[in-house]
């Protein structure tokens, strides 16, 4: 995957990050770097997230002390619990008062945390709203609480009657869970649950939409790039596998490409997208090339970086792998004559990979006469822009056809550069 230009971690992830501890945050980040490889798994994740929407009235105030979760986690992962087991027979007589108080405090935190999770949240969930596969995971969390007898110990703590024998009994229960690997499994399930909850809160907060999955058709209604304040809504419907986008500088081509690319990528994660309606194919390989940079580490120039990137995409497509790729201002790093020739070859050649989709923006006007625009595999769109006198008016709307508008000279003159340089 080549998705750096989508700004997933720094820009998009914060839209979904409502986690309340670092453990769940790690799981959330992992989910955003691991696209799903099958339509069935994507639908499963969508169904899980929809279950969280159904249970929102119960989970909307999901919270607990972050210090408690940290203390409990490291207590269970540390050696204190094991030490208590060894001291069971002589705990009352030989364990120091300070050690008893320390253990009592840790186990009291554990009881309060687990009892709150169980009594307020998990035991009140409508399990039928989740797919059966995920119902089993939640039931395992409930069984974990049941085996620890959290209801009983919660009442004991609330009554202020927690005694040494309670602590030792709970320690035994915890050690049994730990020896069977069930505490590790509990944490994994809990942090995944919280990552799902975090994503779902982001979906609801931003009013994103779950896409339908298709084998070839792409349809996006009122889609937009969510990192822009007051973004323009656009529509795109296509069965083609190459889309060429034109438009003058500053018309919003790069932002539009990011918006489409983001919808495609979030769909592959099983997550809702910034659109009012969406039908999106499954792509195994995704490559987004928008912010051009010279690859100094590998010694590649701007142009050579584009060549290598294109080659990697074509190799994947040739193998039969469904690919989605974005090429912003393709081959702008070489002279116009070379760029026209190799862009023509690229666009016409990519049209042969019917199970893939390629978005290409360009300023090369002569491509209009050299690409197979009459082919059903290639469509042309432009970002609309009009002139009011000599002033460009950008509306950032995507429309069919080719843009012939040139505003570079106008902007050059408006800045007074003709006079300054004459």
C-alpha positions in Angstrom: 0.0 0.0 0.0 1.2 3.5 -0.9 -1.2 5.7 1.1 1.1 8.3 2.7 -0.4 11.1 0.7 -3.8 10.5 2.3 -2.4 11.7 5.6 -4.1 8.9 7.4 -2.3 9.0 10.7 -2.0 12.8 11.2 -5.2 13.9 9.5 -7.8 11.2 9.1 -7.2 9.0 12.2 -8.0 11.9 14.6 -11.5 12.0 13.1 -12.1 8.5 14.5 -9.8 8.6 17.6 -12.1 8.7 20.7 -10.0 6.2 22.6 -9.5 6.7 26.4 -6.2 4.7 26.8 -3.0 4.0 24.9 -3.8 0.3 24.5 -6.9 0.9 22.5 -5.2 3.6 20.6 -2.6 1.2 19.4 -5.3 -1.2 18.2 -7.1 1.6 16.4 -3.9 2.7 14.6 -3.3 -0.9 13.5 -6.8 -1.2 12.1 -6.2 1.9 9.9 -3.1 0.3 8.3 -4.6 -3.0 7.5 -7.1 -3.0 4.6 -9.4 -6.0 4.5 -9.0 -8.5 1.6 -12.5 -9.8 1.1 -16.0 -8.4 0.6 -17.3 -10.8 3.3 -14.9 -9.5 5.9 -15.6 -5.9 5.0 -19.4 -6.5 5.4 -18.7 -8.2 8.7 -16.8 -5.2 10.1 -19.6 -2.9 8.8 -22.1 -5.0 10.6 -20.1 -4.9 13.8 -19.9 -1.1 13.7 -23.6 -0.8 13.0 -24.1 -2.9 16.1 -22.3 -0.2 18.0 -24.6 2.4 16.5 -27.6 0.5 17.8 -26.1 0.3 21.3 -25.1 4.0 21.2 -27.5 5.0 24.0 -25.7 2.6 26.3 -22.2 3.3 25.1 -22.3 7.1 24.5 -20.9 7.9 27.9 -18.5 4.9 28.0 -15.7 6.0 30.3 -13.5 5.0 33.3 -10.4 6.2 35.0 -7.4 6.0 32.7 -5.1 5.5 35.8 -7.2 2.5 36.8 -6.8 0.8 33.5 -3.1 1.4 33.5 -2.6 0.2 37.1 -4.8 -2.9 36.7 -3.1 -3.9 33.4 0.4 -3.7 34.8 -0.6 -5.3 38.1 -2.0 -8.3 36.2 1.0 -8.4 33.8 3.5 -8.0 36.7 4.8 -10.3 39.5 2.6 -9.1 42.4 -0.2 -11.5 41.6 2.2 -14.4 41.5 3.7 -13.4 44.8 0.3 -13.4 46.4 -0.2 -17.0 45.3 3.0 -18.1 46.9 2.0 -16.4 50.1 -1.6 -17.7 50.4 -0.9 -20.0 53.3 1.0 -17.4 55.4 -0.4 -14.2 53.9 -2.2 -13.1 57.1 0.7 -13.7 59.4 3.9 -12.9 57.5 2.9 -10.3 54.8 3.7 -6.7 55.9 0.9 -4.3 56.5 2.2 -2.0 53.7 2.2 -4.9 51.2 -1.3 -5.9 52.2 -2.5 -2.3 51.7 -0.8 -2.1 48.3 -2.3 -5.3 47.1 -5.7 -4.4 48.5 -5.6 -1.1 46.6 -4.7 -2.7 43.3 -7.4 -5.3 43.6 -9.9 -2.8 44.7 -9.1 -0.8 41.6 -9.5 -3.9 39.5 -12.9 -4.7 41.1 -14.2 -1.2 40.6 -13.0 -1.1 37.0 -14.3 -4.5 36.0 -17.6 -4.2 37.9 -18.3 -0.8 36.1 -17.5 -2.3 32.7 -19.7 -5.2 33.4 -22.7 -3.7 35.2 -23.0 -0.4 33.3 -21.9 -1.4 29.8 -21.4 -5.0 28.7 -24.3 -6.6 30.6 -26.7 -4.1 29.1 -25.6 -4.5 25.4 -28.2 -5.8 22.9 -26.1 -8.7 21.6 -28.6 -9.5 18.8 -27.7 -6.2 17.1 -24.2 -7.6 16.4 -23.3 -10.3 13.9 -23.0 -13.7 15.5 -19.2 -13.8 15.0 -18.9 -10.8 17.2 -21.6 -11.8 19.7 -19.2 -14.6 20.7 -16.4 -12.2 21.5 -18.7 -10.1 23.7 -20.0 -13.2 25.4 -16.4 -14.2 26.2 -15.9 -10.8 27.9 -19.1 -11.4 30.0 -17.9 -14.9 30.9 -14.6 -13.4 32.1 -16.4 -11.0 34.5 -18.6 -13.9 35.6 -15.7 -16.2 36.4 -14.1 -13.4 38.5 -17.5 -12.8 40.3 -17.2 -9.1 39.7 -20.9 -8.5 40.8 -20.2 -10.0 44.2 -16.9 -8.3 44.8 -18.4 -5.0 43.6 -21.0 -5.2 46.3 -18.3 -6.1 48.9 -16.3 -3.0 48.0 -19.3 -0.7 48.0 -20.2 -2.0 51.5 -16.7 -1.4 52.7 -16.3 -5.0 53.9 -13.4 -6.2 51.7 -11.3 -8.6 53.7 -8.1 -10.5 53.2 -9.9 -13.7 52.3 -11.7 -11.8 49.6 -8.4 -10.7 48.2 -6.9 -14.1 48.2 -9.9 -15.7 46.6 -9.9 -13.1 43.8 -6.1 -13.6 43.4 -6.7 -17.3 42.9 -9.4 -16.6 40.3 -7.1 -14.2 38.5 -4.2 -16.6 38.5 -6.3 -19.3 37.1 -7.4 -17.0 34.3 -3.8 -16.0 33.7 -2.4 -19.5 33.6 -5.0 -20.4 30.9 -4.1 -17.3 28.8 -7.6 -15.8 29.4 -6.4 -12.5 30.8 -4.4 -11.8 27.7 -7.4 -12.7 25.6 -9.6 -10.5 27.7 -7.4 -7.5 27.1 -7.3 -8.1 23.4 -11.1 -8.3 23.2 -11.6 -5.3 25.4 -9.1 -3.1 23.5 -10.6 -4.2 20.1 -14.1 -3.4 21.5 -12.9 0.1 22.4 -11.3 0.6 19.0 -14.6 -0.3 17.3 -16.4 2.0 19.7 -14.0 4.8 18.9 -14.5 4.4 15.2 -18.2 4.3 15.5 -18.3 7.5 17.5 -16.3 9.1 14.7 -18.6 7.8 12.1 -21.7 9.2 13.9 -20.0 12.5 14.8 -19.0 13.1 11.1 -22.2 11.6 9.6 -20.3 9.3 7.4 -22.0 6.6 5.3 -21.3 2.8 4.9 -20.7 2.0 1.3 -22.1 -0.9 -0.7 -19.5 -3.2 -2.2 -19.5 -3.9 -5.9 -17.2 -5.7 -8.4 -16.7 -2.9 -10.8 -19.0 0.1 -10.5 -17.9 3.2 -8.5 -20.6 5.6 -7.4 -20.0 8.4 -4.9 -22.8 10.9 -4.0 -22.0 14.1 -2.2 -18.5 13.0 -1.4 -15.9 15.4 0.0 -12.5 15.7 1.7 -13.3 15.9 5.5 -10.1 17.9 6.5 -11.3 21.0 4.6 -13.6 23.5 6.3 -16.9 23.8 4.4 -15.9 21.4 1.6 -17.7 21.3 -1.8 -19.8 18.2 -2.3 -19.2 16.3 -5.6 -20.7 13.3 -7.5 -19.0 10.6 -9.5 -20.4 7.6 -11.3 -18.3 5.4 -13.5 -17.9 1.8 -14.9 -14.7 2.8 -16.6 -11.3 1.9 -15.3 -9.4 5.1 -16.2 -10.5 8.6 -15.3 -8.5 11.6 -16.6 -9.1 14.8 -14.7 -8.2 18.2 -16.0 -8.6 21.7 -14.7 -6.5 24.9 -14.1 -4.1 25.4 -11.2 -5.8 25.9 -7.9 -9.1 24.5 -9.2 -8.9 21.7 -6.5 -7.8 18.6 -8.5 -5.5 17.3 -5.8 -8.1 17.7 -3.1 -10.7 15.9 -5.3 -8.2 13.1 -5.8 -7.6 12.8 -2.1 -11.4 12.7 -1.4 -11.9 9.9 -3.9 -8.9 8.0 -2.6 -10.0 8.4 1.0 -13.4 7.0 0.2 -11.8 4.0 -1.5 -9.4 3.4 1.3 -11.9 3.7 4.2 -14.2 1.3 2.3 -11.4 -1.3 2.2 -11.1 -0.9 6.0 -14.8 -1.7 6.4 -15.4 1.9 7.7 -18.0 4.5 6.6 -16.9 7.1 4.1 -17.4 10.9 3.7 -20.3 10.8 1.3 -24.1 10.6 1.4 -24.2 7.4 -0.7 -21.4 5.1 -2.0 -20.9 2.0 -4.1 -17.3 1.0 -4.1 -15.4 -2.0 -5.6 -12.9 -4.0 -3.6 -9.2 -3.3 -4.5 -6.4 -5.4 -3.2 -3.7 -2.9 -4.0 -4.0 0.9 -3.4 -1.4 3.5 -4.5 -2.0 7.2 -3.9 0.6 9.6 -5.5 -0.5 13.2 -4.9 2.2 15.1 -3.1 5.2 14.8 -5.4 8.6 14.6 -3.7 12.0 13.7 -4.9 13.1 10.4 -3.3 16.4 11.6 -2.1 17.0 8.6 0.1 17.0 6.3 -3.0 18.6 8.9 -5.2 15.5 9.2 -7.5 14.5 12.4 -9.2 10.8 13.4 -9.3 10.4 11.9 -12.7 12.1 8.6 -11.9 10.1 8.3 -8.7 6.9 8.5 -10.9 8.3 5.9 -13.3 9.1 3.4 -10.5 5.8 4.0 -8.8 3.9 3.4 -12.1 5.9 0.3 -12.8 5.0 -1.2 -9.4 1.3 -0.6 -10.0 1.4 -2.1 -13.5 3.2 -5.2 -12.2 0.4 -5.7 -9.7 -2.3 -5.1 -12.3 -0.6 -7.5 -14.8 -0.7 -10.2 -12.1 -4.5 -9.9 -12.1 -4.6 -8.0 -8.8 -7.5 -5.5 -8.6 -5.7 -2.1 -8.2 -6.7 1.4 -7.4 -4.1 4.1 -8.1 -4.0 7.9 -8.2 -1.5 9.8 -10.3 -1.6 13.5 -9.7 0.0 15.6 -12.6 1.4 12.4 -14.1 4.9 12.9 -15.6 5.0 16.6 -15.0 8.7 16.2 -14.1 9.8 15.8 -17.7 9.5 18.0 -20.9 6.1 18.4 -22.5 6.9 16.3 -25.6 8.1 13.3 -23.6 5.2 13.8 -21.2 2.6 13.7 -23.9 4.0 10.5 -25.5 4.4 8.5 -22.3 1.2 9.8 -20.7 -0.6 8.6 -23.8 1.0 5.2 -23.6 0.2 5.0 -19.9 -3.4 6.0 -20.1 -4.2 3.8 -23.1 -2.3 0.9 -21.6 -3.9 1.2 -18.1 -7.3 0.9 -19.8 -6.6 -2.7 -20.5 -6.8 -3.7 -16.8 -10.5 -4.0 -16.5 -10.7 -5.0 -12.8 -8.7 -1.9 -11.7 -9.3 1.8 -11.4 -6.8 4.6 -12.2 -7.3 8.3 -11.6 -4.9 10.6 -13.5 -4.8 14.4 -13.4 -3.0 16.3 -16.0 -2.3 19.8 -17.5 -1.3 18.3 -20.9 -4.0 19.7 -23.3 -2.8 17.6 -26.3 -3.8 14.4 -24.5 -7.3 15.2 -25.6 -6.3 14.1 -29.1 -4.1 11.1 -28.3 -5.9 9.0 -25.7 -8.7 6.7 -26.5 -11.4 8.9 -25.1 -14.0 7.2 -27.1 -13.2 4.0 -25.3 -15.7 2.9 -22.6 -12.6 2.2 -20.5 -11.5 5.9 -20.4 -13.6 8.8 -19.2 -12.6 12.5 -18.9 -13.7 14.9 -16.2 -12.7 18.4 -15.3 -12.9 20.7 -12.3 -15.2 23.6 -13.3 -13.8 27.1 -13.3 -15.2 30.2 -15.0 -13.8 33.7 -15.8 -15.5 36.8 -14.6 -13.7 39.4 -16.7 -10.1 38.3 -16.1 -10.8 36.9 -12.6 -11.0 33.1 -12.2 -14.0 31.9 -10.2 -13.4 28.4 -8.8 -16.4 26.4 -7.7 -14.5 23.1 -7.3 -17.3 21.0 -8.9 -16.5 17.9 -10.9 -18.0 17.8 -14.4 -17.8 15.5 -17.4 -15.5 16.5 -20.3 -12.3 18.3 -20.8 -11.1 21.7 -19.4 -9.6 24.1 -21.9 -9.3 27.0 -19.5 -5.9 28.4 -18.9 -5.5 30.7 -16.0 -1.8 30.7 -15.5 -1.2 33.7 -17.7 -4.0 35.6 -16.1 -2.7 35.0 -12.6 0.8 35.9 -13.8 -0.5 39.3 -15.1 -2.7 39.9 -12.0 0.4 39.8 -9.8 2.0 42.4 -11.9 4.9 40.2 -13.0 4.7 41.3 -16.7 5.5 44.9 -15.7 8.0 43.9 -13.1 9.9 41.7 -15.6 9.6 43.9 -18.7 
